[in-house]
Amino acid sequence: MTQKQTTPQSMTALEKRSISGLSSIFALRMLGLFMILPVFSLAANQYEGATPILIGLAIGAYGLTQALLQIPFGMLSDRIGRKRVITIGLLLFAAGSVVAASADSIYMVIAGRLLQGSGAIAAAIMALTADLTRDEHRTKAMASIGISIGLSFSIALASGAALEHWIGLSGIFWATAVLSLVGIAVLHLWVPTPVRISSHRDLKPIPQQFMTVFRNADIMRMVVSIMLLHSLLTISFIALPIALYEHAGLAKDQQALAYLPILILAFISMVPFIIIAEKYRKMKPVFIGAIIALGIAELGWSQLSSSLAGMLFCLWLFFTAFNILEASLPSLMSKLSPLANKGTAMGVYSSAQFIGAFIGGASGGLIYSKLGLSGVFIAGTVITVIWLIVILPMRPPKHLSTRIIHLDSISKQNTAEIANKLNSINGVVETVIVVEEHVAYVKFSPDEIDSDALDAFQ
């Protein structure tokens, strides 16, 4: 009935090569998106027609096209191939960067940022990662990509300010175009081509399941959370560089030197809280504490704008909390999502992240034009209060893991029998069997699982 697992537990050289290559592509793309974040609101007045509203729109514009095209691009990769879709996406990203680099008006920058966002390749990269790695290593593969995103974000914030001083905004956009082309080279020269494209139920959105996801209150709390988190990020960085420069007296060319140590310290500070959340099952208290910390940082920025020490302390507090939430939210989504619609839930989650970036940029520019810098930070504080109201009713998530079990002889006739046997194992919470893939997706409690019985299906 089932196939014994004979493959070694360690990753093969091909899997390591695949993960390193795809993580690099993701990192290069995220570098390009975020390098302008710490400098754009300060330097954008050089563009004809620039206003606070349009500057905010330019910062967040990429999120709109990312949100609209993320799921369609993932589905297209099932039809025409992962590498083809990723290449098209990177070329669109490069084209958008060239448009923005050549711009002399804020409207052309916005057009370039929209075109950058249209290269929505996250889902295709995730699917290619799954094609090129065995199921038992998928979690580690996705974690590696997550780490690459976090590192690229930190590098982008630290390097963006320095690059703007040396080569200007247009130079940053030209550098972004080059990074996209480097990503294409990595894709075709380093990343292997899969023997076949597979449908991965835990990654692939299924249109018929969208309403099921939207009706799940726990999942939607996570969707709203990632949207508000990235709204808070973009709305803050419309005002923060200006506040550091005009009120706290930190020169533009010195801001990179301030960001780097604070980001490193924030990354180190995050680690104990992640351990407490995961190891000691304190996810909800840590989650709520991080939201409160974001609110304190926003409130601090609104009141301490003339104090460089106070502003930088709040920056450390903000990024510590941001890193905790950015790392915790995907884990929470995985725990809360039913196996039958996990891919759909993650697709909605990913789209919400980019919608949040767009909303934050657009609303931040509007608020700045009407209420000034302190108004932007007060709005950030209000966002955290709304977020707390949404999260407080959340039930503490159970600590669950997922295993993918390969089934040798499976048919529609014996599906129910196999599912019943798996569900009868002590500690198994949920089982979904996909006949076409010859696999069973099993969600279980690590503290209660009868490991010997579950391993018998391996």
Stockholm file with secondary structure:
# STOCKHOLM 1.0

chainA/1-458         MTQKQTTPQSMTALEKRSISGLSSIFALRMLGLFMILPVFSLAANQYEGATPILIGLAIGAYGLTQALLQIPFGMLSDRIGRKRVITIGLLLFAAGSVVAASADSIYMVIAGRLLQGSGAIAAAIMALTADLTRDEHRTKAMASIGISIGLSFSIALASGAALEHWIGLSGIFWATAVLSLVGIAVLHLWVPTPVRISSHRDLKPIPQQFMTVFRNADIMRMVVSIMLLHSLLTISFIALPIALYEHAGLAKDQQALAYLPILILAFISMVPFIIIAEKYRKMKPVFIGAIIALGIAELGWSQLSSSLAGMLFCLWLFFTAFNILEASLPSLMSKLSPLANKGTAMGVYSSAQFIGAFIGGASGGLIYSKLGLSGVFIAGTVITVIWLIVILPMRPPKHLSTRIIHLDSISKQNTAEIANKLNSINGVVETVIVVEEHVAYVKFSPDEIDSDALDAFQ
#=GR chainA/1-458 SS CBCCCCSCSSCCHHHHHHHHHHHHHHHHHHHHHHTTTTTHHHHGGGSBTCCHHHHHHHHHHHHHHHHHHHHHHHHHHHHHCHHHHHHHHHHHHHHHHHHHHTCSBHHHHHHHHHHHHTCCCHHHHHHHHHHHSCGGGHHHHHHHHHHHHHHHHHHHHHHHHHHHHHHHHHHHHHHHHHHHHHHHHHHHHTSCCCSSCCCCTTTCCCGGGHHHHHTCHHHHHHHHHHHHHHHHHHHHHHHHHHHHHHTSCCCGGGHHHHHHHHHHHHHHHHHHHHHHHHHTTCHHHHHHHHHHHHHHHHHHHHHCTTCHHHHHHHHHHHHHHHHHHHHHHHHHHHHHSCGGGHHHHHHHHHHHHHHHHHHHHHHHHHHHHHHHHHHHHHHHHHHHHHHHHHHTTCCCCCCCEEEEEEBSSCCTTTHHHHHHHHHTSTTEEEEEEEGGGTEEEEEECTTTCCHHHHHTTC
#=GC SS_cons         CBCCCCSCSSCCHHHHHHHHHHHHHHHHHHHHHHTTTTTHHHHGGGSBTCCHHHHHHHHHHHHHHHHHHHHHHHHHHHHHCHHHHHHHHHHHHHHHHHHHHTCSBHHHHHHHHHHHHTCCCHHHHHHHHHHHSCGGGHHHHHHHHHHHHHHHHHHHHHHHHHHHHHHHHHHHHHHHHHHHHHHHHHHHHTSCCCSSCCCCTTTCCCGGGHHHHHTCHHHHHHHHHHHHHHHHHHHHHHHHHHHHHHTSCCCGGGHHHHHHHHHHHHHHHHHHHHHHHHHTTCHHHHHHHHHHHHHHHHHHHHHCTTCHHHHHHHHHHHHHHHHHHHHHHHHHHHHHSCGGGHHHHHHHHHHHHHHHHHHHHHHHHHHHHHHHHHHHHHHHHHHHHHHHHHHTTCCCCCCCEEEEEEBSSCCTTTHHHHHHHHHTSTTEEEEEEEGGGTEEEEEECTTTCCHHHHHTTC
//
